[in-house]
Amino acid sequence: MQPDERMLHYVRQDPVTGENHPQELKDHYESVASINLDNSVPEDIHNLFNIAKNVLLYTWCEYSFFPVAALQAFTTLEYALRERLGEDVIAELKKQRKRGLYAYIEYSIEQGWIRNEDFSAWHRAPMLRARDEYLFKKIREMDEKGLDSMEINYDEAEVPNTNTVDYLDILLRTVNKIRNWHAHGEHILHPPSVWHTFEMCADFINAIYRSDND
């Protein structure tokens, strides 16, 4: 149960005190455990996603398992979509020369099974964009004033009241490409994006099976 030394480079912030502390196994476990599928999702899909979560948990001991975990999460998403569409719909898509994860996502969007509002990342988008714009503004200010450092206070970032991000379009253009990147082999480890992958897959699967019960 010894941690991969690279996992010890991360810190966690106490939400109450704001103080940082080195990441511990407990923190890592709680992060994995917080990503869940709804009860409306079939058991076999839960089982596949739990495999992905177990691999993600074991990255504590083996950092290089991050892309393995991501691929299993994408595999679960594609399986969930195939099950939701059913054989008849998939056969009809094949007649139209539409197949694979891209076609399944496109069909889900067309059927209204998923909305921007279903995804946690969509809700964070205005804040993250405002923070980026604030940071770039401060960097320009530093250059103009010839400063080497400047205090940053993200509370000063102006977050817009409306969210204009089309997250569904982003998913349609990128998910199958990222899945293929993992499936065909890679040598770059990028843990932060893997956490985003798990969140997105869980949100996606929950949405398509929630709509099945509407």
QUIFEN-V541066 format. One record per residue. N is the residue number from 1. RES is the residue in three letters. PSI is psi in whole degrees, -180 to 180 (* if undefined). NEAR is the number of other ideal C-beta (glycine too) atoms within 8 Angstrom. D_FIRST is the distance of its C-alpha to the first C-alpha in Angstrom with 2 decimals. Layout:
N_RES_PSI_NEAR_D_FIRST + N_RES_PSI_NEAR_D_FIRST
//
This chain:
1_MET_17_4_0.00 + 2_GLN_137_3_3.80 + 3_PRO_148_9_6.29 + 4_ASP_131_9_9.25 + 5_GLU_-26_6_11.90 + 6_ARG_-26_6_14.26 + 7_MET_-21_12_12.56 + 8_LEU_-4_8_13.39 + 9_HIS_-9_5_17.01 + 10_TYR_151_7_17.49 + 11_VAL_158_7_19.01 + 12_ARG_148_10_19.92 + 13_GLN_131_7_23.37 + 14_ASP_121_9_24.30 + 15_PRO_-19_4_26.94 + 16_VAL_-52_4_29.05 + 17_THR_-21_4_29.15 + 18_GLY_1_6_28.48 + 19_GLU_147_6_26.30 + 20_ASN_148_6_23.31 + 21_HIS_151_8_19.91 + 22_PRO_141_7_16.83 + 23_GLN_138_10_14.58 + 24_GLU_167_8_11.75 + 25_LEU_-38_8_9.22 + 26_LYS_-43_6_12.19 + 27_ASP_-45_9_14.54 + 28_HIS_-45_13_12.86 + 29_TYR_-45_10_12.68 + 30_GLU_-35_8_16.27 + 31_SER_-43_9_17.46 + 32_VAL_-45_10_16.44 + 33_ALA_-21_8_17.89 + 34_SER_-12_6_21.05 + 35_ILE_108_9_22.13 + 36_ASN_155_6_24.10 + 37_LEU_151_9_27.01 + 38_ASP_163_8_30.12 + 39_ASN_-20_3_31.32 + 40_SER_-15_8_34.17 + 41_VAL_133_11_31.94 + 42_PRO_152_7_32.16 + 43_GLU_-38_5_29.40 + 44_ASP_-31_7_28.90 + 45_ILE_-39_15_28.19 + 46_HIS_-45_10_25.71 + 47_ASN_-44_8_23.91 + 48_LEU_-41_12_23.88 + 49_PHE_-33_14_22.67 + 50_ASN_-32_8_19.80 + 51_ILE_-46_10_18.66 + 52_ALA_-42_15_18.82 + 53_LYS_-36_13_16.91 + 54_ASN_-39_8_14.02 + 55_VAL_-41_12_13.97 + 56_LEU_-40_14_14.31 + 57_LEU_-40_10_11.34 + 58_TYR_-8_9_9.16 + 59_THR_-18_15_10.82 + 60_TRP_-37_10_8.30 + 61_CYS_-24_8_6.48 + 62_GLU_98_7_10.05 + 63_TYR_-33_10_12.93 + 64_SER_-3_7_15.55 + 65_PHE_-5_11_14.88 + 66_PHE_-51_13_16.88 + 67_PRO_-28_11_20.21 + 68_VAL_-43_9_19.09 + 69_ALA_-41_15_18.28 + 70_ALA_-42_13_21.61 + 71_LEU_-40_11_23.55 + 72_GLN_-35_12_22.43 + 73_ALA_-43_14_23.52 + 74_PHE_-39_16_26.83 + 75_THR_-41_10_27.25 + 76_THR_-42_15_26.98 + 77_LEU_-46_13_29.51 + 78_GLU_-40_11_31.95 + 79_TYR_-43_10_31.73 + 80_ALA_-40_14_32.35 + 81_LEU_-42_13_35.33 + 82_ARG_-42_9_36.77 + 83_GLU_-38_10_36.62 + 84_ARG_-40_11_38.23 + 85_LEU_-43_10_40.96 + 86_GLY_160_7_41.81 + 87_GLU_-38_5_43.45 + 88_ASP_-45_6_46.90 + 89_VAL_-44_9_45.87 + 90_ILE_-39_11_43.75 + 91_ALA_-40_8_46.77 + 92_GLU_-39_8_49.04 + 93_LEU_-39_12_46.81 + 94_LYS_-36_9_46.86 + 95_LYS_-30_6_50.67 + 96_GLN_11_6_50.52 + 97_ARG_35_5_48.33 + 98_LYS_123_9_45.42 + 99_ARG_164_7_42.10 + 100_GLY_-176_6_38.36 + 101_LEU_-40_12_36.14 + 102_TYR_-47_10_38.73 + 103_ALA_-37_10_41.43 + 104_TYR_-41_12_39.31 + 105_ILE_-43_13_38.49 + 106_GLU_-44_10_42.14 + 107_TYR_-41_12_43.32 + 108_SER_-39_12_41.06 + 109_ILE_-45_11_42.55 + 110_GLU_-35_6_46.08 + 111_GLN_-7_6_45.69 + 112_GLY_19_7_44.46 + 113_TRP_-28_10_41.24 + 114_ILE_147_12_39.32 + 115_ARG_162_7_40.51 + 116_ASN_-40_10_39.36 + 117_GLU_-14_6_38.81 + 118_ASP_-12_10_36.13 + 119_PHE_129_14_33.63 + 120_SER_-37_7_31.70 + 121_ALA_-34_11_32.05 + 122_TRP_-40_12_35.83 + 123_HIS_-29_8_35.98 + 124_ARG_-18_8_34.13 + 125_ALA_-47_11_36.29 + 126_PRO_-41_11_39.24 + 127_MET_-45_9_37.17 + 128_LEU_-41_8_35.18 + 129_ARG_-41_9_38.44 + 130_ALA_-38_12_40.16 + 131_ARG_-40_10_37.47 + 132_ASP_-45_8_37.77 + 133_GLU_-39_9_41.55 + 134_TYR_-43_13_41.37 + 135_LEU_-45_9_39.15 + 136_PHE_-36_8_41.52 + 137_LYS_-42_8_44.43 + 138_LYS_-36_10_43.03 + 139_ILE_-43_8_42.41 + 140_ARG_-40_8_46.04 + 141_GLU_-41_10_47.20 + 142_MET_-44_12_45.45 + 143_ASP_-45_7_47.16 + 144_GLU_-35_6_50.52 + 145_LYS_-4_6_50.36 + 146_GLY_34_5_48.94 + 147_LEU_152_7_46.00 + 148_ASP_-19_3_42.75 + 149_SER_161_5_40.78 + 150_MET_141_7_41.34 + 151_GLU_135_4_39.76 + 152_ILE_130_7_38.24 + 153_ASN_100_5_38.49 + 154_TYR_-13_7_37.44 + 155_ASP_-18_4_39.33 + 156_GLU_-11_6_42.42 + 157_ALA_136_10_41.50 + 158_GLU_105_6_44.03 + 159_VAL_124_7_42.36 + 160_PRO_154_8_44.90 + 161_ASN_-22_3_45.87 + 162_THR_147_5_45.84 + 163_ASN_111_9_43.12 + 164_THR_6_5_44.67 + 165_VAL_128_10_41.54 + 166_ASP_85_7_41.90 + 167_TYR_-31_11_38.26 + 168_LEU_-38_10_39.36 + 169_ASP_-38_7_41.08 + 170_ILE_-44_9_37.97 + 171_LEU_-45_12_35.96 + 172_LEU_-37_11_38.76 + 173_ARG_-21_6_38.93 + 174_THR_-31_8_35.27 + 175_VAL_-48_13_32.92 + 176_ASN_-32_10_34.08 + 177_LYS_-42_8_34.03 + 178_ILE_-41_10_30.44 + 179_ARG_-46_12_29.42 + 180_ASN_-36_8_31.39 + 181_TRP_-44_8_29.83 + 182_HIS_-43_11_26.36 + 183_ALA_-33_8_27.88 + 184_HIS_2_6_29.86 + 185_GLY_141_4_27.18 + 186_GLU_165_7_26.33 + 187_HIS_1_3_24.82 + 188_ILE_132_4_24.34 + 189_LEU_131_7_21.17 + 190_HIS_72_7_22.19 + 191_PRO_-43_9_19.49 + 192_PRO_-41_6_22.05 + 193_SER_-26_8_24.31 + 194_VAL_-40_13_21.65 + 195_TRP_-40_9_21.30 + 196_HIS_-37_9_25.10 + 197_THR_-46_12_25.18 + 198_PHE_-44_15_23.20 + 199_GLU_-46_11_25.47 + 200_MET_-45_12_28.53 + 201_CYS_-43_14_27.76 + 202_ALA_-45_12_27.20 + 203_ASP_-42_12_30.38 + 204_PHE_-51_14_32.31 + 205_ILE_-44_15_31.45 + 206_ASN_-40_13_32.16 + 207_ALA_-46_13_35.45 + 208_ILE_-28_14_36.83 + 209_TYR_-21_15_36.22 + 210_ARG_-41_10_37.45 + 211_SER_-26_10_40.62 + 212_ASP_-23_9_41.01 + 213_ASN_-2_6_41.62 + 214_ASP_*_4_43.96
//
